[in-house]
Amino acid sequence: MMRYAFVILASALALLQGCVAPVVAAGVGAGISVTATDRRTQGTMVEDDTIESKAHKRINEKYKDTAQVNVTAYNRFALITGTAATEEAKMDIERIVGSIPNVKGIANELVVANLSTTSSTSSSDSRITSNVRIRFVKSAALKADQIKVVTDNSVVYLMGLVTRAEADAASDIASTTSGVQKVVRVFEYID
């Protein structure tokens, strides 16, 4: 019973850290294998989670019914995707995110348009993200867990601390994945 509690606790911790370190359990007593190849520090990962949660809370307080916004943080850089009803709302949302402590940069990719209430786009975006990640795992040119994939309206955004060669490989893989209309690189280069 204690081993099951440990597996559940370790899995929950991995989820709280943004699925940074995959947790694998292969049967009773097999133990847990954790890989930590993320190039961010633990402190930065916590800051990224804090940026995301504060941004969502603040945006929802003001734009709950008039915008569909997703904020993704990687190495304290915030990517804003989704839909805002007006250009003014788009710029205000960027100001809201920029006012959060530790945000060092913003890519505001909000689209000004009528809000969509269909879940087919969301379902399609989830499928695209999964397909891109699967192809990353199969690639020998990069480590899949070093690149964050965000899909919004069939546009794939790639984030991470990467070399230029890794960025090119990831972009090539994403751009040739079925359903992807466009790839936007939001990388921070380490070379």
C-alpha positions in Angstrom: 0.0 0.0 0.0 2.9 2.4 0.8 4.4 1.9 -2.7 1.1 2.8 -4.3 0.9 6.0 -2.2 4.5 6.8 -3.3 3.7 6.3 -7.0 0.6 8.5 -6.7 2.6 11.2 -4.8 5.4 11.1 -7.4 2.9 11.3 -10.2 1.1 14.3 -8.6 4.4 16.1 -8.1 5.3 15.6 -11.8 1.9 17.0 -12.8 2.4 20.0 -10.5 5.7 20.7 -12.2 4.1 21.0 -15.6 4.9 17.4 -16.6 8.5 18.4 -16.9 9.8 15.0 -15.7 8.0 12.0 -17.0 7.2 9.4 -14.3 7.2 5.7 -15.4 6.0 2.8 -13.2 6.2 -0.6 -14.7 4.4 -2.8 -12.2 4.3 -3.5 -8.5 7.7 -3.1 -7.0 9.3 -1.9 -10.2 10.1 1.5 -8.8 10.0 4.9 -10.5 12.3 6.2 -13.2 12.4 10.0 -13.4 14.2 11.8 -16.2 15.0 15.5 -15.7 16.4 16.9 -18.9 14.6 20.2 -18.7 17.2 23.0 -19.1 15.3 25.3 -16.7 16.1 25.3 -13.0 13.5 24.1 -10.5 13.0 27.6 -9.4 12.3 28.8 -12.9 9.8 26.0 -13.4 7.9 27.1 -10.3 8.0 30.7 -11.5 6.6 29.6 -14.9 3.7 27.8 -13.1 3.1 30.9 -11.0 3.1 33.2 -14.0 0.5 31.0 -15.7 -1.8 30.7 -12.8 -1.7 34.4 -11.9 -2.2 35.4 -15.5 -5.3 33.1 -15.9 -6.8 34.4 -12.6 -6.3 38.0 -13.5 -7.5 37.7 -17.1 -10.6 35.7 -16.0 -11.5 38.3 -13.5 -11.8 40.9 -16.2 -12.4 39.0 -19.4 -14.2 35.8 -18.4 -17.0 36.2 -20.9 -15.3 38.3 -23.6 -12.1 36.5 -24.3 -10.7 33.0 -24.6 -7.1 33.2 -23.5 -4.3 30.8 -22.8 -1.0 31.9 -21.2 1.9 29.5 -21.4 5.2 30.4 -19.6 8.6 29.0 -20.3 11.7 30.3 -18.7 9.7 33.3 -17.6 8.7 34.2 -21.1 4.9 34.3 -21.6 3.1 33.2 -24.7 -0.5 34.5 -25.0 -2.8 32.7 -27.4 -6.5 32.6 -28.0 -9.2 35.2 -29.0 -10.0 38.6 -27.7 -13.1 40.5 -28.8 -11.3 43.8 -29.5 -7.8 45.2 -30.1 -8.1 47.1 -26.8 -8.8 43.9 -24.9 -5.8 42.2 -26.6 -3.5 45.0 -25.5 -5.0 45.1 -22.0 -4.5 41.4 -21.6 -0.8 41.8 -22.6 -0.5 44.6 -20.0 -2.1 42.3 -17.4 0.4 39.5 -18.1 3.3 42.0 -18.2 2.4 43.2 -14.7 3.0 39.8 -13.2 6.4 39.6 -11.3 9.2 37.7 -13.1 7.8 37.9 -16.6 10.8 38.8 -18.8 9.1 38.8 -22.2 5.8 38.4 -23.9 4.7 37.0 -27.3 1.1 38.3 -27.7 -0.4 36.0 -30.4 -4.1 36.8 -29.5 -6.4 37.0 -32.5 -9.1 39.7 -32.5 -12.3 37.9 -33.5 -15.7 36.8 -32.4 -15.4 34.1 -29.7 -15.8 30.5 -30.8 -18.0 28.3 -28.7 -17.3 25.1 -30.6 -15.1 22.4 -29.0 -14.1 20.9 -32.4 -11.2 23.4 -32.7 -10.0 22.5 -29.2 -10.2 18.8 -30.0 -8.3 19.3 -33.2 -5.7 21.4 -31.5 -5.2 18.7 -28.8 -4.8 16.1 -31.5 -2.2 18.2 -33.4 -0.2 18.8 -30.2 -0.2 15.1 -29.4 0.9 14.2 -32.9 3.7 16.8 -32.8 4.9 15.5 -29.4 4.8 11.9 -30.6 6.9 12.8 -33.6 9.4 14.7 -31.4 9.8 11.5 -29.2 10.6 9.5 -32.3 13.2 12.0 -33.5 16.9 11.4 -32.8 17.6 15.1 -33.4 16.1 16.4 -30.2 14.8 15.6 -26.7 11.0 15.9 -26.7 10.8 17.1 -23.1 12.9 20.2 -23.8 10.3 21.7 -26.1 6.9 22.9 -25.1 4.2 22.6 -27.8 1.1 24.8 -27.7 -1.5 24.6 -30.5 -4.2 27.2 -31.0 -6.5 27.2 -34.1 -4.1 24.8 -35.9 -1.1 27.1 -35.3 1.7 25.4 -33.4 3.8 27.5 -31.1 7.2 26.0 -30.0 8.9 27.1 -26.8 12.0 26.1 -25.1 15.7 26.6 -24.3 17.2 25.1 -27.5 20.2 25.2 -29.8 19.5 26.5 -33.3 19.8 22.9 -34.7 17.2 21.7 -32.2 14.9 24.6 -33.2 15.2 23.8 -36.9 14.6 20.1 -36.3 11.5 20.8 -34.1 10.1 23.3 -36.6 10.6 20.9 -39.5 8.8 18.1 -37.6 5.9 20.4 -36.5 5.4 22.0 -39.9 5.1 18.6 -41.6 2.6 17.2 -39.1 -0.9 16.7 -40.4 -3.3 19.5 -39.7 -0.7 22.2 -38.8 -1.3 25.4 -40.7 1.6 27.4 -39.3 4.5 27.1 -36.9 5.6 30.0 -34.7 9.0 29.7 -33.0 9.1 31.2 -29.5 12.5 29.7 -28.6 15.3 31.1 -26.5 18.6 30.0 -28.0 21.4 28.7 -26.0 24.1 28.8 -28.7 
